[in-house]
Amino acid sequence: MKKTILITGASTGIGKLTALHFAKQGWNVAATMRTLDKGVELAQVPNIKLFRLDVLDEASIQAAISGAVSAFGGIDVLHNNAGYGLVGAFEAMSPLQIKQQFDTNVFGVMNVTRALLPHFRGRKSGVIITSSSMGGLVTFPLWSVYHASKWAIEGFMESLHYELRQFNIRVKNIEPGSIRTEFENAIEFVSSPVYDAYALTVYENMLASYRSAPSAEIVANAVWRAANDGSSRLRYVVGAQARVIILLKRLLPDSLFFGIARRAVENGSHPQK
Ligand SMILES: NC(=O)c1ccc[n+]([C@@H]2O[C@H](COP(=O)([O-])OP(=O)(O)OC[C@H]3O[C@@H](n4cnc5c(N)ncnc54)[C@H](OP(=O)(O)O)[C@@H]3O)[C@@H](O)[C@H]2O)c1
């Protein structure tokens, strides 16, 4: 019998390529997104069905899950993927901007996961895969709140896996480095006169790393592995950049690692505007 994956944030980037990858391998795909108009290409693929789902809207989550279960007979894998980056000096961020970052990247993931758990428990089977980030394991300047949201996901999912093991529900986090998607365009950059001389230089250096970044296909492959390898492995680091950086973080004392991170992103001078 065909298996089914439900993906959040499938309108673009990692979610969209993961939907296409699983469909190509013969899976049913519930490709969920906030705006169905963005799913025109996916809607052409026979075993992909679109469902409207905003991770902040409980009713839309329940409706999408019920719709996918009726359409496909059940859900085998959840891919929590929706997310975006809030970037800038922490002091300049409003409480609302910080709350919105956590709402989407943390509480959104919790909302969808909690809504699917009764289904997975009932079947005594399920895999919960989350697009976390290399940024859930290491940090860089200006991304403090984004990092906090992804570190929250890491702690949440790591703890959750213990209680779900008895129901044969496995938990997996995907940890990509920079990946070329719409992510860069969706970044909410918070400018501040006090920090901008520093912040714009760092920000531009970080954006430059997206230009040479790999495509989301490598992340889709990792999600595929996580869904199908039958293991209880928790973390899947994706891409050479993430592998090197996470290894350095593990091996080096903090002071050395922080020095390398600073040199990588603080060099260069942005014309002060
Ligand atoms: N690209 C990278 O370098 C990178 C690296 C590590 C981790 N990640 C993580 O990978 C995930 C996917 O990012 P991406 O690179 O594919 O970026 P993307 O192309 O910008 O895709 C983000 C997706 O999240 C959706 N989304 C945002 N808020 C939502 C909400 N409230 N409800 C439902 N969907 C929502 C967006 O929908 P709309 O089209 O409606 O805006 C879009 O489909 C994110 O969690 C990100 O943190 C990305």
The ligand as a Tripos MOL2 file, in Angstrom:
@<TRIPOS>MOLECULE
LIG
   48    52     1     0     0
SMALL
NO_CHARGES

@<TRIPOS>ATOM
      1 N1         17.1660   27.6840    3.2060 N.am      1 LIG1
      2 C1         18.0360   27.4910    4.1740 C.2       1 LIG1
      3 O1         19.2040   27.9120    4.0870 O.2       1 LIG1
      4 C2         17.6460   26.7160    5.4110 C.ar      1 LIG1
      5 C3         18.6780   26.1990    6.2060 C.ar      1 LIG1
      6 C4         18.3420   25.4960    7.3710 C.ar      1 LIG1
      7 C5         17.0090   25.3120    7.7110 C.ar      1 LIG1
      8 N2         16.0260   25.8150    6.9180 N.ar      1 LIG1
      9 C6         14.6430   25.6150    7.3590 C.3       1 LIG1
     10 O2         13.9280   24.9230    6.3580 O.3       1 LIG1
     11 C7         12.5450   25.2760    6.3980 C.3       1 LIG1
     12 C8         12.0500   25.6110    5.0080 C.3       1 LIG1
     13 O3         12.7600   26.7390    4.5390 O.3       1 LIG1
     14 P1         13.0700   27.0100    2.9990 P.3       1 LIG1
     15 O4         14.5320   27.2130    2.8960 O.co2     1 LIG1
     16 O5         12.4060   26.0380    2.1170 O.co2     1 LIG1
     17 O6         12.4150   28.4640    2.8750 O.3       1 LIG1
     18 P2         11.1900   29.0120    1.9910 P.3       1 LIG1
     19 O7         11.4250   28.6590    0.5510 O.co2     1 LIG1
     20 O8         11.0540   30.4340    2.3760 O.co2     1 LIG1
     21 O9          9.9420   28.1550    2.5110 O.3       1 LIG1
     22 C9          9.3500   28.4080    3.7530 C.3       1 LIG1
     23 C10         7.9620   27.8540    3.7370 C.3       1 LIG1
     24 O10         7.3740   28.0590    5.0330 O.3       1 LIG1
     25 C11         6.0630   28.5600    4.8100 C.3       1 LIG1
     26 N3          5.5010   29.2520    5.9660 N.ar      1 LIG1
     27 C12         5.9530   30.3320    6.6290 C.ar      1 LIG1
     28 N4          5.1230   30.6540    7.6280 N.ar      1 LIG1
     29 C13         4.1040   29.7480    7.6070 C.ar      1 LIG1
     30 C14         2.9330   29.5170    8.3660 C.ar      1 LIG1
     31 N5          2.5800   30.3240    9.3770 N.pl3     1 LIG1
     32 N6          2.1370   28.4500    8.0530 N.ar      1 LIG1
     33 C15         2.4390   27.6360    7.0400 C.ar      1 LIG1
     34 N7          3.5190   27.8110    6.2480 N.ar      1 LIG1
     35 C16         4.3380   28.8570    6.5400 C.ar      1 LIG1
     36 C17         6.2040   29.4520    3.5880 C.3       1 LIG1
     37 O11         4.9110   29.7100    3.0560 O.3       1 LIG1
     38 P3          4.5180   31.0090    2.1900 P.3       1 LIG1
     39 O12         4.8940   30.6760    0.7760 O.co2     1 LIG1
     40 O13         3.0640   31.1530    2.4210 O.co2     1 LIG1
     41 O14         5.3070   32.1640    2.7530 O.co2     1 LIG1
     42 C18         7.0570   28.5420    2.7180 C.3       1 LIG1
     43 O15         6.2590   27.5490    2.1120 O.3       1 LIG1
     44 C19        12.4230   26.4060    7.4250 C.3       1 LIG1
     45 O16        11.9410   25.8730    8.6430 O.3       1 LIG1
     46 C20        13.8600   26.9020    7.5870 C.3       1 LIG1
     47 O17        14.0860   27.4390    8.8540 O.3       1 LIG1
     48 C21        16.3110   26.5160    5.7790 C.ar      1 LIG1
@<TRIPOS>BOND
     1     1     2 1
     2     2     3 2
     3     2     4 1
     4     4     5 ar
     5     4    48 ar
     6     5     6 ar
     7     6     7 ar
     8     7     8 ar
     9     8     9 1
    10     8    48 ar
    11     9    10 1
    12     9    46 1
    13    10    11 1
    14    11    12 1
    15    11    44 1
    16    12    13 1
    17    13    14 1
    18    14    15 2
    19    14    16 1
    20    14    17 1
    21    17    18 1
    22    18    19 2
    23    18    20 1
    24    18    21 1
    25    21    22 1
    26    22    23 1
    27    23    24 1
    28    23    42 1
    29    24    25 1
    30    25    26 1
    31    25    36 1
    32    26    27 ar
    33    26    35 ar
    34    27    28 ar
    35    28    29 ar
    36    29    30 ar
    37    29    35 ar
    38    30    31 1
    39    30    32 ar
    40    32    33 ar
    41    33    34 ar
    42    34    35 ar
    43    36    37 1
    44    36    42 1
    45    37    38 1
    46    38    39 2
    47    38    40 1
    48    38    41 1
    49    42    43 1
    50    44    45 1
    51    44    46 1
    52    46    47 1
@<TRIPOS>SUBSTRUCTURE
     1 LIG1         1 GROUP 0 **** ****
